[in-house]
C-alpha cells in the first residue's frame, strides 16, 4: 500500500490560545506522509509567530501562505485547495485537534473503498462543563455509499454534518468539479457541503472518533451575528438555483434539505437575536420565497410527517407564525 501525501489544511485567524495544540496533534500522526498547510488570514494576535517557531523545528512538514489582508475562512480554505500538494486534503480548524491515528484511519478506509470522501466521528470537548460527548454523529450502520442519487438523498436527510473538517477528500474531485467555498459568506460550510453532495460519487464512513471539536467562548457557534442570518438567504438562493435544475426525484431530496435548513435558521436566529422580533418576522417572511412543499407533496412518502409540519409552520401569516414558533421553542 502506498502512502500518498495528504495535505492538512488549517486557516489561522486569532487562535493563539489553541494553535500549538492543534498543530502538535497533526505532527503526532501515525500516518507518515503529511504536509501542514497554514493560511495566515491576517489576525491580530501571536498565532503566526507561534506557528513559525514550530516550523523552525519541522521545516519539511509545515508551509505557511500569507494573505495580504483578512479575507475570511472561506477564502483561506480556497487558498488551501489551490495550493495543496497532497493527493487528499483534510480540513481542520485552528482551535481543534485530531486523534493520533485520525489520518491513518481515514486513509485506510479511503484506500480500501476508493471513496472520494471519507468521514470519521467527532467528539465535542465542552470547556464550559468540562465534559466530552459525541456531536454531529452519523448512524453507526453507515459504512459506504455510492451513486450520487443515493448520496444526495442521505445528505439531504441530514445523515452527516455539513462542516468541512474531519473529512478526507480527494483533492482532484474538488478541483475538477470547481467546488470552492463562497468568499465573504458566513456559514460557508452549508453551501460547500451541499455542492459536494450534488457531485459526490462515493463516500465512506469510519465509526471511530477521529476529531476533537472544542466548544469555548471564542467558538463561532456562540458568536453568530446579524450578517450570518443575512447570508442564510444567499445560501437558500443558491440551493434554489440547483433545485430548479434537477429532476423530479432529486428536487424532492433537495426540498427536504431546504425545509430543514430554514427551520435551523429560524431557530438559531431566535436563540441569538430573540429580542429583535421585527427582524425575525422580516426573515420569516423572506424565507417563504424559498421552495416549499406543494399540496400533492403532503401525500408523498418521501417527506416525513415532521418535515410536512415544519413546512406548514414556515408558511403561515407572519404574526401567527411568530407566535407559534415562540410557543414551540419556549416549551422545550
C-alpha positions in Angstrom: 0.0 0.0 0.0 1.4 3.4 -0.9 1.2 6.4 1.4 0.3 9.4 -0.8 0.9 12.9 0.5 -2.1 14.2 2.5 -2.5 18.0 3.0 -3.9 19.1 6.3 -5.4 22.5 5.8 -5.6 24.9 8.7 -6.8 28.5 8.2 -5.4 30.7 11.0 -7.0 33.8 12.4 -6.6 34.9 16.1 -6.3 31.4 17.6 -3.0 31.8 19.6 -4.6 30.1 22.6 -5.2 26.9 20.7 -2.9 26.7 17.6 0.0 24.9 19.2 -2.2 22.1 20.5 -3.8 21.9 17.0 -0.5 21.6 15.1 1.0 19.2 17.5 -1.9 16.8 17.1 -1.1 16.8 13.3 2.7 16.4 13.9 2.0 13.4 16.1 0.0 11.5 13.5 0.8 7.8 12.9 0.4 8.4 9.1 3.8 9.2 7.8 3.3 11.4 4.8 1.6 14.7 5.7 2.1 18.4 4.9 0.5 21.0 7.2 -0.7 23.9 5.1 -1.3 27.1 7.1 -3.1 30.1 5.7 -2.4 33.2 7.6 -5.6 35.3 7.3 -4.0 38.3 9.0 -5.2 38.0 12.5 -4.1 40.5 15.2 -2.7 38.1 17.8 0.5 36.0 18.0 -0.7 32.9 16.2 1.6 33.0 13.2 4.7 33.6 15.4 3.8 30.5 17.4 3.5 28.6 14.2 6.8 29.9 12.8 8.5 28.8 16.0 7.2 25.2 15.4 8.0 25.4 11.7 11.7 26.1 12.6 11.7 22.6 14.2 9.7 20.9 11.5 10.6 22.9 8.3 9.7 20.0 6.0 6.3 19.5 7.5 4.8 23.0 7.6 4.1 25.5 4.9 2.7 29.0 5.5 0.8 31.1 3.0 0.1 34.7 4.0 -2.9 36.6 2.8 -2.4 40.3 2.0 -5.4 41.1 4.2 -8.0 39.4 6.3 -10.3 37.6 3.8 -12.3 35.2 5.9 -12.4 31.5 6.5 -13.9 30.7 3.0 -11.1 32.5 1.2 -8.5 30.9 3.5 -9.8 27.4 2.7 -9.9 28.2 -1.0 -6.2 29.2 -0.8 -5.6 25.7 0.7 -7.4 24.0 -2.1 -5.4 25.9 -4.7 -2.0 25.4 -3.0 -2.3 21.9 -1.6 0.3 19.4 -2.9 -1.4 16.3 -1.5 -3.5 13.7 -3.3 -6.0 14.1 -0.5 -7.0 17.2 1.6 -8.2 17.2 5.2 -9.7 20.4 6.7 -9.5 21.3 10.3 -9.9 24.5 12.4 -7.0 26.0 14.4 -8.7 25.6 17.8 -9.4 21.9 17.4 -7.3 18.8 17.3 -7.3 15.3 15.8 -6.6 11.9 17.4 -3.1 10.5 16.7 -4.5 7.9 14.3 -7.0 10.1 12.6 -5.4 10.5 9.1 -4.2 6.8 9.1 -7.7 5.5 9.9 -9.4 7.7 7.3 -6.9 7.0 4.6 -7.0 3.2 5.2 -10.8 3.4 4.6 -10.4 5.5 1.6 -7.8 3.1 0.2 -9.9 0.1 0.8 -13.1 1.6 -0.8 -11.6 4.1 -3.2 -14.0 6.6 -1.7 -13.9 10.2 -2.8 -14.8 11.4 0.7 -14.2 9.6 4.0 -15.7 10.8 7.3 -15.0 9.9 10.9 -16.9 10.5 14.1 -16.5 13.7 16.2 -16.1 14.2 19.9 -17.1 17.6 21.4 -14.8 18.9 24.1 -17.1 21.1 26.2 -14.9 23.6 28.1 -17.9 25.1 29.9 -19.0 21.8 31.6 -15.6 20.1 31.4 -17.1 17.2 29.6 -16.8 15.1 26.4 -19.6 13.7 24.2 -20.4 12.7 20.6 -21.5 15.6 18.3 -22.8 15.6 14.7 -22.9 11.8 14.9 -23.7 9.7 11.9 -25.5 6.4 12.1 -23.3 3.5 13.2 -24.6 1.4 10.4 -23.3 3.7 7.7 -20.2 2.3 6.1 -20.2 3.1 2.4 -22.4 4.9 -0.1 -22.0 5.1 -3.9 -24.2 6.5 -6.7 -24.8 10.3 -6.5 -28.6 10.0 -6.2 -28.3 7.9 -3.1 -25.6 10.1 -1.6 -27.7 13.2 -2.2 -30.7 11.6 -0.6 -28.7 10.7 2.5 -27.1 14.1 2.7 -30.4 15.9 2.4 -31.8 13.7 5.2 -29.1 15.1 7.4 -27.1 11.9 7.8 -23.8 13.7 8.4 -22.5 17.1 9.4 -22.0 19.9 6.9 -18.8 21.1 8.5 -15.7 20.8 6.2 -13.5 19.4 9.0 -12.9 15.7 9.7 -13.5 14.8 6.1 -10.7 13.3 3.9 -11.3 14.3 0.3 -9.6 13.6 -3.0 -8.2 17.0 -4.0 -8.8 16.4 -7.7 -12.5 15.9 -7.0 -12.8 19.4 -5.7 -10.8 21.0 -8.5 -12.3 19.1 -11.3 -15.8 20.0 -10.1 -14.8 23.5 -9.3 -16.1 23.1 -5.7 -14.9 26.0 -3.6 -16.1 27.9 -0.6 -18.1 31.1 -1.4 -16.0 34.1 -0.4 -17.4 36.5 2.1 -20.1 34.1 3.2 -20.7 33.2 6.8 -21.9 29.6 7.2 -20.0 28.8 4.1 -19.8 25.2 5.0 -23.5 24.8 4.5 -23.3 25.7 0.8 -20.0 24.0 0.2 -21.2 20.6 1.6 -24.4 21.0 -0.5 -22.4 21.4 -3.7 -20.3 18.4 -2.8 -23.4 16.3 -2.3 -24.6 17.3 -5.8 -21.5 15.7 -7.3 -20.1 13.1 -5.0 -19.8 9.6 -6.4 -18.8 7.7 -3.2 -18.3 8.3 0.5 -17.1 6.0 3.3 -17.7 6.2 7.0 -15.4 5.3 9.8 -17.2 4.6 13.1 -14.4 5.8 15.3 -13.7 9.2 16.9 -11.1 11.0 14.8 -11.7 14.7 15.6 -11.9 16.7 18.8 -14.2 19.8 18.4 -13.6 22.3 21.1 -16.5 24.4 22.5 -15.3 27.6 24.2 -16.3 31.2 24.4 -14.5 32.1 21.2 -16.2 29.4 19.2 -18.1 30.7 16.1 -21.2 28.7 17.1 -21.6 31.1 20.1 -20.8 34.3 18.2 -23.3 34.4 15.4 -24.2 38.0 14.3 -26.8 39.6 12.1 -24.7 39.1 8.9 -24.9 35.4 9.5 -28.6 35.4 9.1 -28.5 37.7 6.1 -26.2 35.1 4.5 -28.9 32.4 5.0 -30.8 34.0 2.2 -27.9 33.9 -0.1 -27.4 30.2 0.7 -31.1 29.4 0.1 -31.0 31.3 -3.2 -28.1 29.1 -4.4 -29.8 26.0 -3.2 -33.0 27.0 -5.0 -31.0 27.5 -8.3 -29.9 23.9 -8.1 -33.4 22.8 -7.1 -34.9 24.2 -10.3 -32.3 22.4 -12.4 -32.9 19.0 -11.1 -35.1 16.0 -12.0 -38.3 15.4 -10.0 -36.9 12.9 -7.5 -33.7 14.9 -6.8 -35.9 18.0 -6.4 -37.7 16.2 -3.5 -34.4 15.4 -1.8 -33.2 19.0 -2.1 -36.5 20.3 -0.9 -36.3 18.2 2.2 -32.9 19.7 2.9 -34.2 23.3 2.3 -37.1 22.9 4.7 -34.8 21.6 7.5 -32.3 24.4 6.8 -35.0 27.0 7.1 -36.1 25.5 10.4 -32.5 25.6 11.7 -32.1 29.2 10.5 -35.2 30.4 12.3 -34.2 28.5 15.5 -30.7 29.9 15.6 -31.9 33.4 14.9 -34.5 33.2 17.7 -31.8 31.8 20.1 -29.3 34.5 19.3 -31.5 37.5 18.5 -34.8 36.8 20.2 -35.2 40.4 21.3 -35.3 41.7 17.7 -38.8 40.4 17.0 -39.2 42.6 13.9 -36.1 41.2 12.3 -37.2 37.6 13.0 -40.6 38.3 11.4 -38.8 40.0 8.4 -36.7 37.0 7.8 -39.6 34.6 8.3 -41.4 36.4 5.5 -38.3 36.3 3.2 -37.8 32.6 3.8 -41.2 31.9 2.3 -39.7 32.8 -1.1 -37.6 29.7 -1.0 -39.1 26.4 -2.5 -41.6 24.7 -0.2 -43.9 21.8 -0.4 -46.9 21.8 -2.8 -50.3 20.3 -1.9 -49.5 17.0 -3.6 -46.2 16.6 -1.6 -48.2 16.0 1.5 -49.2 12.7 0.1 -45.7 11.7 -0.7 -43.8 9.2 1.5 -40.5 10.9 0.6 -41.3 13.6 3.2 -41.7 12.7 6.8 -44.6 13.9 9.0 -42.0 16.1 10.8 -40.9 17.8 7.5 -44.5 18.3 6.5 -45.3 20.0 9.8 -42.2 22.2 9.5 -43.3 23.3 6.1 -46.7 24.3 7.4 -45.1 26.2 10.3 -42.9 28.1 7.8 -45.7 29.3 5.6 -48.2 30.9 8.0 -49.2 34.5 8.2 -46.2 36.2 9.7 -47.6 37.3 13.1 -49.2 33.9 13.7 -46.1 32.1 12.5 -44.0 34.1 15.1 -46.4 33.3 17.9 -46.5 29.6 17.1 -42.7 29.4 16.7 -42.1 31.2 20.0 -44.5 28.8 21.7 -42.8 25.7 20.2 -39.3 27.0 21.0 -40.0 28.0 24.6 -41.9 25.0 25.7 -38.9 22.8 25.0 
